[in-house]
Amino acid sequence: MKRRRLRNIENALKVLGFAVICVLTLFPLYWMVTVSLLPEKEVIKSNPHLFPSPRVATLKSYQEIFTKYEVPKYLLNSVSIVLLASVITLFPSFAVAYALAKHRFRFKRFLLYLILWLITLPWVIYVLPIFLIVSPLGLLDTHLLMVLLYGFSGIPLFSWFAIPYVHAFPDELIDAGRLDGCGEWGIVVRIVLPALKNALIALFILRFVWAYNDLLYSLSFTFHRAKMIMPALLEFPGYLDIPYAKMAAGGFIAVLPIIVIVIVFQKYVVSGLVGQTFK
């Protein structure tokens, strides 16, 4: 009886903790949507609207950001650049992780330390050297530069993330692939990657979210043609004007791709991150 009571208390605490996490996670999104539906004069009232009343709710902020600030263009830039960059990041990362987890070779330990060193270095130290290199080549403010930057900058970190998944992969399946005449690339592409599909998708989403939310490279190397959505949102405030409703509307539009991707691939994220990578 006492054990059952303790179990009920434990379950109640879990439910309470889950509810608290949901509220803390969803309330900022709810508040952002609420503010975006209000006129600017209603946003700065001393008594804020906890619910957008139909009497004052309006879509004017969304109309303005879509027409005045070219939000669709910058949103498309962000999604296309980050999608391509995430693909570039993941496949070399899994190849590096496969080599480190399943092979013995000279300088293996040195390569592991090199990856750790590259992970610990802050991205800001690369900005000036990259700028000096790409500026004479005419690559500033181009989609190609941003895809390459976000694609290759994530390889060290995601190689490190992928090593435990590849290390847990059965060696028997790899040996069977070698007996069937597969080369190492064939083993990675035909055997390892399909079996680790859930982990691959989970890491893909993590890479997408991190690159999508980055400001450093997008602020440093884009001006108009390849500008992404996050730097574009910073242009909403003026010298004497802070349009809270427009900023909230832009923030909600900017976060929509992440919400859609997480919802669509939710089951792969959960199974991939908890280690159910191959069955």
C-alpha positions as CSV (number, residue, x, y, z in Angstrom):
1,M,0.0,0.0,0.0
2,K,2.8,2.4,0.9
3,R,4.6,1.5,-2.3
4,R,1.5,2.2,-4.4
5,R,1.1,5.5,-2.7
6,L,4.8,6.4,-3.4
7,R,4.2,5.4,-7.0
8,N,1.2,7.6,-7.3
9,I,3.1,10.5,-5.8
10,E,5.9,9.9,-8.3
11,N,3.5,9.8,-11.2
12,A,1.8,13.0,-10.0
13,L,5.2,14.8,-9.8
14,K,6.0,13.6,-13.3
15,V,2.8,15.0,-14.6
16,L,3.3,18.2,-12.7
17,G,6.8,18.6,-14.1
18,F,5.6,17.9,-17.6
19,A,2.9,20.5,-17.2
20,V,5.3,23.1,-16.0
21,I,7.7,22.4,-18.9
22,C,4.8,22.7,-21.4
23,V,3.7,26.0,-19.9
24,L,7.2,27.4,-19.8
25,T,7.7,26.3,-23.4
26,L,4.4,27.3,-25.0
27,F,3.6,30.5,-23.1
28,P,6.2,32.6,-24.9
29,L,4.8,31.4,-28.2
30,Y,1.3,32.1,-27.1
31,W,2.2,35.6,-25.9
32,M,4.0,36.3,-29.2
33,V,0.9,35.4,-31.2
34,T,-1.3,37.5,-28.9
35,V,0.9,40.6,-29.2
36,S,1.1,40.1,-33.0
37,L,-2.7,40.3,-33.3
38,L,-3.0,43.6,-31.4
39,P,-2.6,47.2,-32.8
40,E,0.5,48.9,-31.6
41,K,-1.3,51.3,-29.3
42,E,-2.9,48.3,-27.5
43,V,0.4,46.5,-27.0
44,I,1.8,49.3,-24.8
45,K,-1.3,49.7,-22.6
46,S,-0.7,49.4,-18.8
47,N,-3.2,46.5,-18.6
48,P,-2.0,44.0,-21.2
49,H,-4.4,41.8,-23.1
50,L,-4.0,38.2,-22.0
51,F,-6.4,37.2,-24.8
52,P,-6.7,38.9,-28.1
53,S,-10.2,40.3,-28.1
54,P,-12.1,40.2,-31.4
55,R,-12.9,43.9,-30.9
56,V,-9.2,44.9,-31.2
57,A,-7.6,41.9,-33.0
58,T,-6.1,42.7,-36.4
59,L,-3.8,41.1,-39.0
60,K,-2.3,44.5,-40.0
61,S,1.1,43.6,-38.5
62,Y,1.3,40.5,-40.7
63,Q,0.2,42.4,-43.8
64,E,2.9,45.1,-43.2
65,I,5.8,42.7,-42.6
66,F,4.9,40.7,-45.7
67,T,4.7,43.8,-47.9
68,K,7.1,46.3,-46.4
69,Y,10.0,44.1,-45.1
70,E,10.1,41.3,-47.7
71,V,9.7,38.6,-45.1
72,P,8.7,35.8,-47.6
73,K,12.0,36.3,-49.4
74,Y,14.2,36.2,-46.3
75,L,12.2,33.2,-44.9
76,L,12.8,31.3,-48.2
77,N,16.5,32.2,-48.0
78,S,16.7,30.8,-44.5
79,V,14.9,27.5,-45.2
80,S,16.7,26.8,-48.4
81,I,20.2,27.7,-47.2
82,V,19.8,25.8,-43.9
83,L,18.3,22.7,-45.5
84,L,21.2,22.3,-48.0
85,A,23.7,23.1,-45.3
86,S,22.3,20.5,-42.9
87,V,22.6,17.8,-45.6
88,I,26.2,18.9,-46.3
89,T,26.9,18.7,-42.5
90,L,25.4,15.3,-41.8
91,F,26.7,13.0,-44.4
92,P,30.4,13.9,-44.0
93,S,29.8,13.8,-40.2
94,F,28.6,10.2,-40.3
95,A,31.5,9.3,-42.6
96,V,34.0,10.8,-40.1
97,A,32.2,9.1,-37.2
98,Y,32.3,5.8,-39.0
99,A,36.0,6.0,-39.6
100,L,36.7,6.9,-35.9
101,A,34.3,4.4,-34.4
102,K,35.0,1.3,-36.6
103,H,38.6,1.7,-37.8
104,R,42.0,1.8,-36.3
105,F,44.6,4.0,-38.0
106,R,47.5,6.2,-37.2
107,F,46.8,9.6,-35.7
108,K,43.3,8.5,-34.7
109,R,43.7,10.0,-31.2
110,F,45.1,13.2,-32.8
111,L,42.0,13.5,-35.0
112,L,39.7,13.1,-32.0
113,Y,41.5,15.8,-30.1
114,L,41.5,18.0,-33.3
115,I,37.7,17.6,-33.5
116,L,37.4,18.6,-29.8
117,W,39.6,21.6,-30.4
118,L,37.5,22.7,-33.4
119,I,34.3,22.3,-31.3
120,T,35.6,24.4,-28.5
121,L,36.7,27.3,-30.7
122,P,34.1,30.1,-30.9
123,W,32.8,30.8,-34.3
124,V,33.5,34.5,-34.0
125,I,37.3,33.9,-34.5
126,Y,36.6,32.7,-38.1
127,V,34.6,35.8,-39.2
128,L,37.5,38.1,-40.1
129,P,39.6,35.5,-42.0
130,I,36.6,34.2,-43.9
131,F,35.6,37.8,-44.8
132,L,39.1,38.6,-46.1
133,I,39.1,35.4,-48.2
134,V,35.6,35.5,-49.7
135,S,35.4,39.3,-50.3
136,P,37.9,39.3,-53.3
137,L,36.2,36.2,-54.7
138,G,32.8,38.0,-54.9
139,L,31.1,35.5,-52.6
140,L,29.8,38.0,-50.1
141,D,26.0,38.0,-49.8
142,T,25.6,34.8,-51.9
143,H,23.6,31.7,-51.1
144,L,26.6,29.5,-52.0
145,L,28.8,31.1,-49.3
146,M,26.1,30.7,-46.6
147,V,25.4,27.1,-47.6
148,L,29.1,26.3,-47.4
149,L,29.6,28.1,-44.1
150,Y,26.8,26.5,-42.3
151,G,27.4,23.1,-44.0
152,F,31.1,22.7,-43.1
153,S,31.1,24.6,-39.8
154,G,28.9,21.9,-38.2
155,I,31.0,18.8,-39.3
156,P,33.2,18.7,-36.2
157,L,30.4,18.9,-33.7
158,F,28.0,16.5,-35.4
159,S,30.8,14.0,-36.1
160,W,31.3,14.0,-32.3
161,F,27.5,13.5,-31.8
162,A,27.4,10.7,-34.3
163,I,30.3,8.6,-32.9
164,P,28.3,6.9,-30.1
165,Y,25.5,5.9,-32.6
166,V,28.0,4.4,-35.0
167,H,30.0,2.8,-32.3
168,A,26.9,0.9,-31.0
169,F,26.2,-0.4,-34.6
170,P,26.8,-4.2,-34.7
171,D,30.2,-5.1,-36.3
172,E,28.6,-8.3,-37.6
173,L,26.5,-6.3,-40.1
174,I,29.6,-4.4,-41.3
175,D,31.5,-7.7,-41.7
176,A,28.5,-9.2,-43.6
177,G,28.6,-6.2,-46.0
178,R,32.3,-6.7,-46.6
179,L,31.7,-10.4,-47.4
180,D,29.1,-9.3,-50.0
181,G,31.7,-7.2,-51.7
182,C,30.8,-3.7,-50.4
183,G,33.5,-1.1,-50.1
184,E,33.6,1.2,-47.1
185,W,31.5,3.9,-48.7
186,G,29.0,1.2,-49.8
187,I,28.8,0.0,-46.2
188,V,28.2,3.5,-44.9
189,V,25.6,4.4,-47.6
190,R,23.8,1.0,-47.9
191,I,24.0,-0.5,-44.4
192,V,24.9,2.0,-41.7
193,L,22.9,5.1,-42.7
194,P,19.6,3.2,-43.4
195,A,19.9,1.5,-40.0
196,L,20.7,4.7,-38.2
197,K,17.9,6.6,-40.0
198,N,16.3,7.8,-36.8
199,A,19.5,9.2,-35.4
200,L,20.3,10.8,-38.8
201,I,16.9,12.6,-38.8
202,A,17.3,13.7,-35.2
203,L,20.7,15.2,-35.8
204,F,19.5,16.7,-39.0
205,I,16.8,18.6,-37.1
206,L,19.2,19.7,-34.4
207,R,21.6,21.0,-37.1
208,F,18.7,22.8,-38.9
209,V,17.5,24.5,-35.7
210,W,21.0,25.6,-34.7
211,A,21.9,27.0,-38.1
212,Y,18.5,28.6,-38.6
213,N,18.8,30.5,-35.4
214,D,22.4,31.7,-36.0
215,L,23.0,35.4,-36.2
216,L,26.8,35.6,-36.4
217,Y,27.4,34.4,-40.0
218,S,24.1,35.8,-41.4
219,L,24.8,39.2,-40.0
220,S,28.5,39.2,-41.1
221,F,28.2,37.9,-44.6
222,T,24.8,38.9,-46.0
223,F,23.3,42.2,-46.8
224,H,20.3,41.7,-49.1
225,R,20.3,38.9,-51.7
226,A,21.1,36.1,-49.3
227,K,19.8,37.8,-46.1
228,M,18.1,35.4,-43.7
229,I,15.0,35.8,-41.6
230,M,16.7,36.4,-38.2
231,P,18.8,39.4,-39.3
232,A,15.8,40.8,-41.2
233,L,13.8,40.9,-37.9
234,L,16.4,43.2,-36.4
235,E,15.5,45.8,-39.0
236,F,12.0,46.2,-37.7
237,P,12.8,48.7,-34.8
238,G,13.5,52.2,-35.9
239,Y,15.5,55.0,-34.2
240,L,12.4,56.3,-32.3
241,D,10.0,53.5,-32.9
242,I,9.8,49.9,-31.5
243,P,6.9,48.1,-33.4
244,Y,6.3,45.4,-30.9
245,A,3.3,43.9,-32.8
246,K,5.3,43.7,-36.0
247,M,8.3,42.1,-34.2
248,A,6.0,39.5,-32.6
249,A,4.4,38.8,-36.0
250,G,7.8,38.4,-37.6
251,G,9.1,36.2,-34.8
252,F,6.0,33.9,-35.1
253,I,6.5,33.6,-38.9
254,A,10.2,32.9,-38.4
255,V,9.6,30.1,-35.9
256,L,7.0,28.4,-38.0
257,P,9.4,26.2,-40.1
258,I,11.0,24.9,-36.9
259,I,7.6,24.0,-35.4
260,V,6.5,22.2,-38.6
261,I,9.7,20.2,-38.9
262,V,9.6,19.1,-35.3
263,I,6.0,18.1,-35.5
264,V,6.4,16.2,-38.7
265,F,9.5,14.3,-37.6
266,Q,8.7,14.0,-33.9
267,K,8.8,10.2,-33.7
268,Y,12.2,10.1,-35.3
269,V,13.6,12.7,-33.0
270,V,12.4,10.8,-29.9
271,S,13.6,7.4,-31.0
272,G,16.9,8.8,-32.4
273,L,17.9,10.7,-29.4
274,V,17.0,8.0,-26.9
275,G,19.1,5.5,-28.8
276,Q,16.6,3.3,-30.6
277,T,18.6,3.7,-33.8
278,F,18.2,0.3,-35.5
279,K,15.8,-2.5,-35.1
